[in-house]
Every structure is written in structure tokens, then in C-alpha cells.
Amino acid sequence: MTTPPRVRRTTPIAGPVVLDDLSKQIIEQLQSDGRMSYAAIGKAVGLSEAAVRQRVQRLQDAGVMQIVAVTDPLTLGFPRQAMIGVNCEGDLESVADELSAIEEIDYVVLTAGSFDVIVEVVCEGDGHLLEILSKIRAIPAVRATESFVYLKLRKQTYSWGTR
């Protein structure tokens, strides 16, 4: 099976970007339809197609947004999803880097609270989840894991930062 390339997200170093109302409106249009043309967005927000194109490019260059296709794992043969809490010792950044290198892990965050790191995985089944857990547990600094298997997804949105 060929795996598509993963989108890598990191926290911006320069701090938060302040968006004006027009940029927020452009983002909202793209959140509702990522294939919307620049001309249609311009009509909706009161800008020219060229102005929308420039703003979208600046937002992408600044790391504010990405335009990606969001798939439904169930329809693609990935019926098992899980969040995995990881307790570790030593340098958390290096553990997070090692976890990020595992192809099946889609999401890695350093946290405060019960876990040092939380990862999210999308799997072909329980056997595949077990293989991923074995990879995680093989990292020397990992002390324990706790898996939270998804039974049913009720809500998933991508509308942060525009309200």
C-alpha cells in the first residue's frame, strides 16, 4: 500500500499572527469549500481575484493555513483510530521527534498533565494498532502508553481562529 505524504505542522516561532477581518473572511470561505475559486472568494468578501490570491499566498507563507484534502479514514479502509498518551523520561523534544518519524502517527503534541506526549493514529485494524504501539514502546525513553480507541466520531471541525 502506498502512503500519501504527510502534512507537517509546527508551532510558529515568531508568535501569533493577527488577522484582519478580510483575511478571516477569506479563511472562512476556504474552510467551507477549499476548492472555491479566488474570483468567488473575492465576490464574497469584496476583493479582486488578484487581491484574494495575494492574501491566500501570504497566509500560506506565514504558516497560518494550509489547503489540504481531508479524507474519511473509514471509507479508505482505516477503521481503527486512536489517541495514545505517552509517558516518557528525558528530553521530550527528542521523543516527540522519534514519534513524528513513525509514518502511521499523524499528530504529535507535547502536553501538560497525565501524559508527556499525545499522538493520534489511523490504522487498518487492531493488529495494525498493536504494531504501532510496539514501535512507540520500543523508543528507549518511553515508559508507558495508554490508548484511547475511537468508537465513533461525533464532531470534527477546522474553523479555528476566525471568530
Residue pairs with C-beta under 8 A, 6 or more apart in sequence:
3 103
6 103
6 106
7 66
7 68
8 100
9 66
10 63
12 62
12 63
17 62
17 64
19 27
19 64
19 161
19 162
22 45
22 46
22 47
22 55
23 55
23 59
23 64
24 161
24 162
25 44
25 45
25 162
26 41
26 45
26 47
26 52
26 55
26 56
26 59
27 59
27 64
27 65
27 161
27 162
28 159
28 162
29 36
29 40
29 41
29 44
29 45
30 36
30 41
30 56
30 65
30 67
31 158
31 159
31 162
34 67
34 68
34 69
37 49
38 49
38 50
38 52
38 53
38 56
39 49
39 52
41 47
41 52
41 56
42 48
42 49
42 51
42 52
45 52
47 55
56 67
59 65
60 66
60 67
64 161
70 158
73 79
73 81
73 122
77 124
78 122
78 123
78 124
79 123
79 124
79 125
80 122
80 123
80 124
80 125
80 126
80 128
80 129
80 149
80 150
81 120
81 121
81 122
81 123
81 149
81 150
81 153
82 120
82 121
82 123
82 129
82 147
82 148
82 149
82 150
83 118
83 119
83 120
83 147
83 148
83 150
84 118
84 119
84 120
84 121
84 132
84 133
84 136
84 145
84 146
84 147
84 148
85 114
85 115
85 117
85 118
85 145
85 146
85 147
85 148
86 95
86 99
86 115
86 116
86 117
86 118
86 119
86 136
86 142
86 144
86 145
87 115
87 116
87 142
87 143
87 144
87 145
88 95
88 116
88 117
88 139
88 141
88 142
88 143
89 141
89 143
90 141
91 141
92 110
92 116
92 117
93 110
94 141
95 116
95 117
95 139
95 141
95 142
96 108
96 110
96 117
98 139
99 105
99 108
99 117
99 119
99 136
99 139
100 108
102 132
102 135
102 136
104 121
104 122
104 123
104 128
104 132
104 135
105 119
105 120
105 121
105 132
106 120
106 121
106 122
107 118
107 119
107 120
108 117
108 118
108 119
109 117
109 118
109 119
110 116
110 117
111 117
111 118
115 146
119 136
121 129
121 132
123 129
123 132
129 147
129 149
133 145
133 147
136 142
136 145
137 145
